[in-house]
Amino acid sequence: MPYHSTPLDLAFHALSDPTRRAVVSRLVEGELPVSALAEPFDMALPSFAQHLKVLEDCGLIASEKRGRSRWCRLVQARFDEAADWMVSERRRWTERLDRLEVYLDKTEEDDEGHGKPV
């Protein structure tokens, strides 16, 4: 696996896998023990635990031992960081596209004003 340099890189890497996204979707409803999280997946528990480790290592989930079970929950802060980055990128690209539209409209007006075909 390539080296990921920032927490945001790690979070997006973790979310690139459909199994891990499904785990996150299940945890949106609330905390669950690992055994309940693993039920719908057709894989051995050690393989499933590796997915949880990736999610936990990047800070998207946290887990704690309660009696004989390990419980998992989402960590909202890492999701907020990812959402903030996406909002910022969307704003940047919207501004760029708006400037392009203004430029193209001006170019079209200039072409029409000089009798050139459009």
Disulfide bonds with the S-S distance in Angstrom:
none
